[in-house]
């Protein structure tokens, strides 16, 4: 069951949207008329100039909360004599096909277009100040503004801005990497050298695969965008089937990033160009960055999770070992390093000792975890323990679960339990608050079970939630919660007393520990037929793997089995012949 396969508006919702068209209209006022585009006029309207388009649903709580900000943004833009940018909306409840065509996967989503072409999706905070700055940066007025006066030489101006720092971290120019901005085709001869060198993002595909054909132009664009930054490659599995099988390709297309030194990870995120570029920029960026104490709050605010390596200037061995182990992260979360004594005081650590600090949930003062490194790593077990620690704390304590991060969360290497809270769109703000508060309490309690807390939009993923966990949330009702173990495809919705799990520490935390220890009852996420099919498939895969890895043993077993079968048949035929000639079938041997 794929999460993204259920990302469609239900028939009921579409029908009611048409009937209640007036209720689905955007918020309007007497002072400001908001421009709403439809499939009939969308392309012609945005064909000229710069357009910033909000895609929304009137049923979405976030959209309703954002409506006054959007109205204010429209008003202040229209007051400018030459704004250089136009604002419009698309109602996805009425024109769902247009929103799907525009790649909308959540509400509200704002896309930037220039002369009819998609440029990017707005990803920053939806405050009026940040939106205004974003519009000013992308506006193209007919009369260019005069250049600003040179800034005063203040201490604040000497330090680079956050935006410049982000831009500097985004790409590192590498003249010998992807020099032509084109996709590199690999085969059995060229593949080993490319992946051993590292820094290559590979697509494994088949020419007849529909999803592969759809991804092809995006992959070509990604190669062009990552010119002199990251190698973008592909392997045709129809031609090079042995290579694809060796690399564990089980479907098409599959995307793997190879970081060198044997490091490899499957990319399971979204396949839109901006999502692929975000991943490519992460893995091609600097592996480690120096952090100053004055930058701590800014960096923690930028990243839901970051790692900070504190070490003495002479601890080069530990430094190099941590950098090598961090390759498994592929830049997410980022790794910073410092030798400043102020960090030791801040985190109450013994000065000069090496330690890794995990900072989560935009909290700069209280680490989620600390990993002391008293001496250089000397054994394979110690190195693996370091890698396991990095993987265990790489996810935020609380997040929204959707199709883009589903595999990263549910199939995380440290196999966490996932507390899934489903809420209809109007109840999502309440769910976010309560889930975040419980996640912080769990983190601060330093419980041992690896857990990720997540909320989901039940209006968007209702079918999937019902089929997987039997969850059917009701607007305004209690928030429904399950504890999912996706590795085993089971979930827990009752505690040790058989009572429904509720979103309170007294009930939820013991249920989590019970699920981790296997002391509370569970239910299967799959039905009997699906479980049987998965079991048989796993057995066949295991048999195929054994045969491919042990061909001589397999041949010996087959020959032995054929020999036994032959002897058995020969014996059976011989016994049958004897019985006909002198055995129990002879008439003269009968007593009557």
C-alpha positions as CSV (number, residue, x, y, z in Angstrom):
1,X,0.0,0.0,0.0
2,X,1.6,3.2,-1.1
3,X,0.8,6.3,0.9
4,X,0.9,8.6,-2.1
5,X,-1.6,6.5,-4.0
6,X,-4.4,7.8,-1.8
7,X,-3.5,11.5,-2.2
8,X,-6.7,12.4,-4.1
9,X,-9.8,14.4,-3.1
10,X,-12.7,12.1,-2.5
11,X,-15.7,12.0,-4.8
12,X,-17.9,13.2,-1.9
13,X,-15.7,16.2,-1.4
14,X,-15.7,17.1,-5.0
15,X,-19.5,16.7,-5.3
16,X,-20.1,18.9,-2.3
17,X,-17.7,21.4,-3.6
18,X,-19.6,21.9,-6.8
19,X,-22.9,22.1,-4.9
20,X,-21.5,24.5,-2.4
21,X,-19.6,26.6,-4.8
22,X,-20.5,29.8,-3.1
23,X,-19.2,28.5,0.2
24,X,-16.0,27.4,-1.4
25,X,-15.2,30.9,-2.7
26,X,-12.1,32.6,-1.3
27,X,-12.4,35.2,1.4
28,X,-13.3,38.5,-0.1
29,X,-13.9,42.0,1.2
30,X,-15.4,45.2,-0.1
31,X,-12.0,46.8,-0.3
32,X,-10.0,44.1,-2.1
33,X,-11.0,41.7,-4.9
34,X,-9.0,38.5,-4.8
35,X,-8.3,37.1,-8.2
36,X,-9.2,33.4,-8.5
37,X,-8.0,31.5,-11.6
38,X,-9.7,28.5,-13.2
39,X,-8.6,25.9,-15.8
40,X,-10.1,28.2,-18.5
41,X,-7.9,31.2,-17.8
42,X,-5.0,30.0,-15.7
43,X,-2.4,29.5,-18.5
44,X,-3.4,32.6,-20.4
45,X,-3.4,34.8,-17.3
46,X,0.1,33.8,-16.1
47,X,1.6,33.7,-19.5
48,X,3.2,37.2,-19.1
49,X,5.0,38.6,-16.1
50,X,5.7,37.2,-12.7
51,X,2.9,35.5,-10.8
52,X,2.7,34.3,-7.2
53,X,-0.3,31.9,-7.0
54,X,-1.8,30.5,-3.8
55,X,-3.4,27.0,-4.2
56,X,-5.9,26.5,-1.3
57,X,-8.9,24.6,-0.1
58,X,-11.7,26.3,1.9
59,X,-11.9,23.2,4.0
60,X,-8.3,23.5,5.1
61,X,-7.8,25.1,8.6
62,X,-4.3,26.4,7.6
63,X,-5.8,28.1,4.6
64,X,-8.5,29.8,6.7
65,X,-5.9,31.0,9.1
66,X,-3.7,32.3,6.3
67,X,-6.5,34.1,4.5
68,X,-6.1,37.5,6.3
69,X,-2.4,37.4,5.6
70,X,-3.0,36.8,1.9
71,X,-5.5,39.6,1.8
72,X,-3.0,41.9,3.4
73,X,-0.3,40.9,1.0
74,X,-2.7,41.5,-2.0
75,X,-3.6,45.0,-0.6
76,X,-0.1,46.2,-0.1
77,X,1.0,44.8,-3.5
78,X,-1.8,46.6,-5.3
79,X,-0.9,49.9,-3.6
80,X,2.4,49.9,-5.4
81,X,2.4,51.9,-8.6
82,X,4.6,49.3,-10.3
83,X,4.8,46.1,-8.2
84,X,6.4,43.9,-10.8
85,X,4.5,40.8,-9.6
86,X,0.9,39.6,-9.7
87,X,-1.0,37.6,-7.0
88,X,-3.8,35.1,-7.7
89,X,-5.5,32.1,-6.2
90,X,-6.7,28.6,-7.3
91,X,-9.5,26.9,-5.4
92,X,-8.4,23.2,-5.3
93,X,-11.7,22.1,-3.9
94,X,-13.4,23.3,-7.1
95,X,-10.6,22.8,-9.6
96,X,-8.8,19.8,-8.2
97,X,-7.5,18.7,-11.7
98,X,-5.7,22.0,-12.1
99,X,-4.1,21.7,-8.7
100,X,-2.9,18.2,-9.5
101,X,-1.5,19.4,-12.8
102,X,0.4,22.1,-10.9
103,X,1.9,19.5,-8.6
104,X,0.0,20.6,-5.4
105,X,0.5,18.2,-2.6
106,X,-0.6,20.3,0.4
107,X,-2.6,23.4,1.3
108,X,-1.9,26.2,1.2
109,X,0.9,25.9,-1.4
110,X,2.2,29.0,-3.2
111,X,4.0,28.6,-6.5
112,X,6.0,31.2,-8.4
113,X,5.6,31.5,-12.2
114,X,7.5,33.6,-14.7
115,X,6.0,34.1,-18.2
116,X,3.9,31.0,-17.8
117,X,6.7,28.8,-16.6
118,X,6.9,27.3,-13.1
119,X,9.9,28.6,-11.2
120,X,9.6,27.3,-7.6
121,X,7.4,26.6,-4.6
122,X,7.5,29.0,-1.7
123,X,8.9,27.0,1.3
124,X,9.5,29.6,4.0
125,X,7.4,30.8,6.9
126,X,4.1,32.4,5.9
127,X,4.5,35.6,7.8
128,X,3.7,38.9,6.1
129,X,7.3,40.1,6.6
130,X,8.9,37.1,4.9
131,X,6.3,37.0,2.1
132,X,6.8,40.7,1.4
133,X,10.6,40.2,1.2
134,X,10.1,37.2,-1.0
135,X,7.9,39.2,-3.4
136,X,10.3,42.1,-3.5
137,X,13.2,39.7,-4.3
138,X,11.3,38.2,-7.3
139,X,9.4,41.2,-8.6
140,X,10.3,42.5,-12.1
141,X,9.0,46.1,-12.2
142,X,8.9,47.8,-15.6
143,X,10.9,50.7,-14.1
144,X,14.0,49.4,-12.2
145,X,14.4,50.7,-8.7
146,X,17.5,52.9,-8.1
147,X,20.4,51.1,-6.4
148,X,20.3,51.4,-2.6
149,X,22.8,53.5,-0.7
150,X,25.9,51.7,0.6
151,X,25.2,50.3,4.1
152,X,26.8,51.8,7.2
153,X,29.9,50.0,8.4
154,X,28.3,48.5,11.5
155,X,29.2,45.4,13.3
156,X,26.0,43.9,12.2
157,X,26.7,44.6,8.6
158,X,30.1,42.9,8.8
159,X,28.5,39.5,9.5
160,X,26.9,37.8,6.5
161,X,23.1,37.6,6.5
162,X,21.2,34.4,7.0
163,X,20.1,34.4,3.4
164,X,23.7,34.8,2.1
165,X,24.9,32.1,4.5
166,X,22.2,29.8,3.2
167,X,23.2,30.6,-0.4
168,X,26.9,30.0,0.3
169,X,26.1,26.6,1.8
170,X,23.8,25.6,-1.1
171,X,26.4,24.7,-3.7
172,X,30.1,24.1,-3.9
173,X,31.5,24.7,-7.4
174,X,33.4,21.6,-8.7
175,X,34.8,22.2,-12.2
176,X,35.5,18.5,-12.9
177,X,32.1,17.2,-11.7
178,X,29.2,17.0,-14.2
179,X,31.0,19.6,-16.5
180,X,28.4,19.5,-19.2
181,X,25.3,19.4,-17.0
182,X,24.1,16.1,-18.6
183,X,23.0,12.7,-17.4
184,X,25.9,10.2,-17.3
185,X,25.0,6.7,-18.6
186,X,26.8,4.0,-16.6
187,X,27.4,0.3,-17.4
188,X,29.3,-2.6,-15.8
189,X,32.6,-1.1,-16.7
190,X,32.1,2.5,-15.7
191,X,29.8,2.0,-12.7
192,X,32.4,0.8,-10.1
193,X,34.8,3.7,-10.8
194,X,31.9,6.3,-10.6
195,X,30.5,5.1,-7.3
196,X,33.9,4.5,-5.7
197,X,34.7,8.1,-6.4
198,X,31.5,9.1,-4.7
199,X,29.2,12.1,-5.1
200,X,26.9,10.4,-7.7
201,X,23.1,10.3,-7.8
202,X,22.0,7.3,-9.9
203,X,18.6,6.4,-11.4
204,X,18.0,2.8,-12.2
205,X,15.3,2.5,-14.9
206,X,13.7,0.4,-17.6
207,X,12.7,2.0,-21.0
208,X,9.2,0.4,-20.9
209,X,8.4,1.7,-17.4
210,X,5.8,4.5,-17.3
211,X,7.0,6.1,-14.1
212,X,10.5,6.1,-15.6
213,X,9.3,7.9,-18.8
214,X,7.6,10.5,-16.6
215,X,10.8,11.0,-14.5
216,X,13.1,11.3,-17.5
217,X,12.7,15.0,-18.3
218,X,13.0,15.9,-14.6
219,X,16.2,13.9,-14.3
220,X,17.6,15.7,-17.3
221,X,16.7,19.0,-15.8
222,X,18.3,18.0,-12.5
223,X,21.6,17.2,-14.3
224,X,21.5,20.6,-15.9
225,X,20.8,22.3,-12.6
226,X,23.6,20.4,-10.8
227,X,26.3,21.2,-13.3
228,X,29.7,21.5,-11.7
229,X,28.1,20.4,-8.4
230,X,26.9,16.8,-8.5
231,X,27.2,13.9,-10.9
232,X,23.7,12.8,-12.1
233,X,23.8,9.3,-13.7
234,X,21.5,6.5,-14.8
235,X,21.6,2.7,-15.5
236,X,19.4,1.0,-18.1
237,X,18.3,-2.2,-16.3
238,X,17.0,-3.6,-19.5
239,X,20.5,-3.6,-20.9
240,X,22.5,-4.1,-17.7
241,X,20.2,-6.4,-15.7
242,X,23.1,-8.1,-13.8
243,X,24.4,-4.7,-12.5
244,X,20.9,-3.7,-11.4
245,X,20.3,-7.0,-9.6
246,X,23.7,-6.7,-7.9
247,X,22.7,-3.2,-6.6
248,X,19.4,-4.5,-5.1
249,X,17.1,-2.9,-7.6
250,X,13.6,-4.3,-7.0
251,X,11.5,-1.8,-9.0
252,X,11.6,1.0,-11.5
253,X,12.7,3.7,-11.2
254,X,14.9,3.4,-8.1
255,X,17.2,6.2,-7.0
256,X,20.4,5.7,-5.1
257,X,23.0,8.2,-3.9
258,X,26.6,6.9,-3.6
259,X,28.8,8.9,-1.3
260,X,32.0,7.0,-1.8
261,X,33.8,4.6,0.6
262,X,31.0,2.1,0.2
263,X,28.3,4.4,1.4
264,X,25.0,4.1,-0.4
265,X,21.4,5.2,0.4
266,X,18.1,4.9,-1.4
267,X,16.3,8.2,-2.1
268,X,12.7,7.7,-1.2
269,X,11.5,11.4,-1.2
270,X,9.3,13.2,-3.7
271,X,10.3,13.2,-7.4
272,X,9.4,16.8,-8.3
273,X,12.4,18.8,-9.5
274,X,12.5,21.1,-6.4
275,X,12.5,18.0,-4.0
276,X,15.2,16.3,-6.0
277,X,17.3,19.5,-6.1
278,X,16.9,20.0,-2.3
279,X,18.3,16.5,-1.7
280,X,21.1,17.0,-4.3
281,X,22.1,20.3,-2.7
282,X,22.3,18.6,0.7
283,X,24.5,15.8,-0.3
284,X,26.7,18.0,-2.5
285,X,27.2,20.6,0.2
286,X,30.0,20.9,2.7
287,X,30.3,17.7,4.8
288,X,31.0,19.7,8.0
289,X,31.0,23.3,8.9
290,X,32.5,25.3,11.7
291,X,30.0,26.8,14.1
292,X,30.5,29.9,16.2
293,X,28.7,30.2,19.5
294,X,26.9,33.4,18.4
295,X,25.4,31.5,15.4
296,X,23.9,28.7,17.6
297,X,20.4,30.0,17.9
298,X,20.2,30.9,14.2
299,X,21.4,27.5,13.0
300,X,19.1,25.6,15.4
301,X,16.2,27.7,14.2
302,X,17.0,26.8,10.6
303,X,17.3,23.0,11.1
304,X,14.8,20.7,12.9
305,X,17.8,18.6,13.8
306,X,21.6,19.3,13.7
307,X,24.7,17.6,15.2
308,X,27.5,19.5,16.8
309,X,30.9,17.9,17.3
310,X,32.8,19.4,20.2
311,X,36.5,18.5,20.4
312,X,39.9,19.8,21.3
313,X,42.1,21.2,18.4
314,X,44.4,18.3,18.8
315,X,41.7,15.6,18.5
316,X,42.3,15.1,14.8
317,X,41.8,11.3,14.9
318,X,38.3,11.7,16.5
319,X,37.4,14.5,14.2
320,X,38.3,12.4,11.1
321,X,36.4,9.4,12.4
322,X,33.3,11.3,13.1
323,X,33.4,12.9,9.6
324,X,33.8,9.5,8.0
325,X,30.9,8.0,10.1
326,X,28.7,11.0,9.2
327,X,28.8,10.1,5.5
328,X,25.8,7.8,6.2
329,X,23.7,11.0,6.8
330,X,24.3,12.5,3.4
331,X,24.1,16.0,4.8
332,X,20.8,15.6,6.6
333,X,20.9,16.6,9.3
334,X,23.9,18.8,9.0
335,X,27.0,18.3,11.0
336,X,28.8,21.3,12.6
337,X,32.0,21.3,14.6
338,X,33.6,23.6,17.1
339,X,36.5,23.8,19.6
340,X,35.1,26.8,21.4
341,X,35.1,26.5,25.2
342,X,31.8,28.5,25.4
343,X,29.9,25.5,24.0
344,X,31.3,23.3,26.8
345,X,30.0,25.7,29.4
346,X,26.7,26.0,27.6
347,X,26.0,22.3,27.6
348,X,27.7,21.6,30.9
349,X,30.4,19.4,29.5
350,X,34.0,18.9,30.7
351,X,36.2,21.2,28.6
352,X,38.4,19.6,26.0
353,X,36.6,16.2,25.9
354,X,35.2,15.1,22.5
355,X,31.4,14.7,22.3
356,X,28.6,14.7,19.8
357,X,25.6,16.8,20.7
358,X,22.2,16.3,19.0
359,X,20.0,19.4,19.0
360,X,16.3,18.9,18.0
361,X,13.1,20.7,17.6
362,X,14.7,24.2,17.4
363,X,15.8,23.9,21.0
364,X,19.3,25.4,21.4
365,X,19.8,25.0,25.1
366,X,18.8,21.4,26.0
367,X,20.4,18.6,23.9
368,X,18.2,15.7,22.8
369,X,21.2,13.4,23.4
370,X,25.0,13.6,23.9
371,X,27.4,10.9,22.7
372,X,30.8,11.1,24.6
373,X,33.9,10.1,22.6
374,X,36.6,9.7,25.2
375,X,39.2,8.3,22.8
376,X,39.5,7.5,19.1
377,X,37.4,4.7,17.8
378,X,39.5,1.6,17.6
379,X,37.1,-1.3,16.8
380,X,34.4,-2.1,14.2
381,X,31.9,-2.4,17.0
382,X,32.7,1.1,18.3
383,X,32.4,2.6,14.8
384,X,29.1,0.9,14.3
385,X,27.9,2.2,17.6
386,X,28.8,5.8,16.5
387,X,26.9,5.2,13.1
388,X,23.9,3.8,14.9
389,X,23.8,6.8,17.2
390,X,23.9,9.2,14.3
391,X,21.0,7.4,12.6
392,X,18.9,7.1,15.8
393,X,18.7,10.9,16.4
394,X,18.5,12.2,12.8
395,X,14.7,12.7,12.7
396,X,12.8,15.4,14.5
397,X,11.0,14.4,17.7
398,X,7.7,15.5,16.1
399,X,6.8,16.1,12.4
400,X,4.0,15.9,9.9
401,X,3.9,12.5,8.1
402,X,3.2,12.7,4.4
403,X,4.2,11.0,1.1
404,X,7.5,12.9,0.9
405,X,9.0,11.7,4.2
406,X,7.0,8.5,4.7
407,X,9.8,6.1,3.8
408,X,12.4,8.2,5.7
409,X,10.3,7.9,8.9
410,X,8.7,4.5,8.7
411,X,11.7,2.7,7.2
412,X,14.4,4.5,9.2
413,X,17.4,2.4,9.8
414,X,17.0,2.5,13.6
415,X,13.4,1.1,13.3
416,X,11.5,3.5,15.5
417,X,8.0,3.2,16.7
418,X,5.9,5.9,15.2
419,X,3.1,7.5,17.1
420,X,0.5,8.4,14.4
421,X,-2.1,11.0,15.3
422,X,-4.8,11.6,12.7
423,X,-6.9,14.7,12.7
424,X,-9.3,16.4,10.2
425,X,-8.0,19.6,8.8
426,X,-9.9,21.9,11.2
427,X,-8.4,19.9,14.2
428,X,-4.8,19.9,12.8
429,X,-3.6,23.0,14.9
430,X,-4.8,21.2,18.0
431,X,-3.1,18.0,16.9
432,X,0.2,19.8,16.2
433,X,0.2,21.4,19.6
434,X,-0.6,18.3,21.6
435,X,1.7,16.0,19.6
436,X,4.6,18.5,19.9
437,X,4.1,18.9,23.7
438,X,4.0,15.1,24.2
439,X,7.0,14.6,22.0
440,X,9.0,17.1,24.1
441,X,7.9,15.3,27.3
442,X,9.0,12.0,25.9
443,X,12.4,13.4,24.8
444,X,13.0,15.1,28.2
445,X,12.1,11.9,30.0
446,X,15.1,10.2,28.2
447,X,13.1,7.0,27.5
448,X,15.1,4.3,25.8
449,X,12.6,3.2,23.0
450,X,13.3,5.0,19.7
451,X,10.1,6.9,18.9
452,X,8.9,9.5,16.3
453,X,5.7,11.4,17.0
454,X,3.8,12.4,13.8
455,X,0.5,13.9,12.9
456,X,-1.4,13.4,9.6
457,X,-4.1,15.3,7.8
458,X,-7.0,12.8,7.9
459,X,-8.9,14.7,5.2
460,X,-6.0,14.1,2.8
461,X,-4.9,10.6,3.9
462,X,-8.2,9.3,5.2
463,X,-8.5,6.2,3.0
464,X,-4.9,5.1,3.7
465,X,-5.4,5.6,7.5
466,X,-8.6,3.6,7.5
467,X,-7.0,0.7,5.4
468,X,-3.8,0.6,7.4
469,X,-4.9,1.3,11.0
470,X,-8.7,1.4,11.0
471,X,-8.7,5.1,11.9
472,X,-11.7,7.3,11.0
473,X,-11.3,10.6,12.8
474,X,-14.4,12.8,13.4
475,X,-14.1,16.6,13.3
476,X,-14.2,18.0,16.9
477,X,-13.9,14.6,18.5
478,X,-11.0,13.0,20.4
479,X,-7.7,12.8,18.4
480,X,-7.2,9.2,17.3
481,X,-3.8,7.7,18.0
482,X,-2.0,4.5,17.1
483,X,1.5,3.3,17.7
484,X,2.9,1.8,14.4
485,X,5.7,-0.6,14.0
486,X,6.0,-0.4,10.2
487,X,9.0,-2.7,10.1
488,X,6.8,-5.6,11.2
489,X,3.6,-4.1,9.6
490,X,1.8,-4.1,12.9
491,X,0.2,-1.4,15.1
492,X,-1.1,-0.9,18.6
493,X,-4.4,0.9,19.4
494,X,-5.1,-0.4,22.9
495,X,-3.0,-0.4,26.1
496,X,-2.2,-3.2,28.4
497,X,-5.7,-3.0,29.9
498,X,-7.4,-3.3,26.5
499,X,-8.4,0.4,26.6
500,X,-8.1,2.7,23.6
501,X,-4.8,4.6,23.6
502,X,-5.3,8.3,24.3
503,X,-3.1,11.3,23.7
504,X,-2.1,11.7,27.3
505,X,1.3,10.9,28.9
506,X,-0.3,8.6,31.6
507,X,-1.8,6.4,28.9
508,X,0.4,6.9,25.8
509,X,3.9,6.5,27.4
510,X,3.2,3.1,29.0
511,X,1.6,2.0,25.8
512,X,4.8,2.9,23.8
513,X,7.0,1.0,26.3
514,X,4.6,-1.9,26.1
515,X,4.8,-1.9,22.3
516,X,8.6,-1.7,22.4
517,X,8.7,-4.7,24.8
518,X,5.9,-6.6,23.0
519,X,3.7,-6.8,26.2
520,X,0.5,-5.3,24.7
521,X,-1.7,-6.8,21.9
522,X,-1.1,-5.7,18.3
523,X,-3.0,-5.8,15.1
524,X,-1.7,-6.4,11.5
525,X,-1.6,-3.5,9.0
526,X,-2.2,-6.0,6.2
527,X,-5.1,-8.5,5.8
528,X,-4.6,-12.3,5.6
529,X,-4.2,-12.4,1.8
530,X,-1.6,-9.6,1.8
531,X,0.3,-11.3,4.7
532,X,0.3,-14.7,2.9
533,X,1.5,-13.0,-0.4
534,X,4.3,-11.2,1.4
535,X,5.4,-14.4,3.2
536,X,5.5,-16.4,0.0
537,X,7.3,-13.5,-1.8
538,X,9.9,-13.3,1.0
539,X,10.5,-17.1,0.8
540,X,11.0,-16.9,-3.0
541,X,13.3,-14.0,-2.7
542,X,15.3,-15.8,0.0
543,X,15.5,-18.9,-2.2
544,X,16.6,-16.8,-5.2
545,X,19.3,-15.1,-3.1
546,X,20.6,-18.4,-1.9
547,X,20.8,-19.9,-5.4
548,X,22.6,-16.8,-6.8
549,X,25.1,-16.7,-3.9
550,X,25.7,-20.5,-3.7
551,X,25.4,-21.9,-7.3
552,X,27.7,-25.0,-6.6
553,X,25.8,-26.0,-3.5
554,X,22.5,-25.5,-5.3
555,X,23.7,-27.7,-8.2
556,X,24.8,-30.4,-5.8
557,X,21.4,-30.3,-4.0
558,X,19.6,-30.6,-7.3
559,X,21.7,-33.5,-8.5
560,X,21.3,-35.2,-5.2
561,X,17.5,-34.7,-5.2
562,X,17.3,-36.0,-8.8
563,X,19.4,-39.0,-7.8
564,X,17.1,-39.8,-4.9
565,X,14.0,-39.3,-7.1
566,X,15.5,-41.6,-9.8
567,X,16.3,-44.4,-7.3
568,X,12.8,-44.1,-5.8
569,X,11.1,-44.4,-9.2
570,X,13.3,-47.3,-10.1
571,X,12.4,-49.1,-6.8
572,X,8.7,-48.4,-7.3
573,X,8.7,-49.7,-10.8
574,X,10.7,-52.8,-9.7
575,X,8.2,-53.5,-6.9
576,X,5.3,-53.1,-9.3
577,X,6.8,-55.6,-11.8
578,X,7.5,-58.2,-9.0
579,X,4.0,-57.9,-7.7
580,X,2.5,-58.6,-11.1
581,X,4.6,-61.7,-11.6
582,X,4.8,-63.4,-8.2
583,X,3.2,-61.1,-5.7
584,X,-0.3,-60.5,-4.4
585,X,-1.8,-60.2,-7.9
586,X,-1.3,-63.8,-8.8
587,X,-4.7,-65.7,-8.9
588,X,-3.1,-69.0,-7.6
589,X,-2.1,-67.3,-4.5
590,X,-5.7,-66.5,-3.4
591,X,-7.3,-68.5,-0.7
592,X,-10.7,-68.7,-2.5
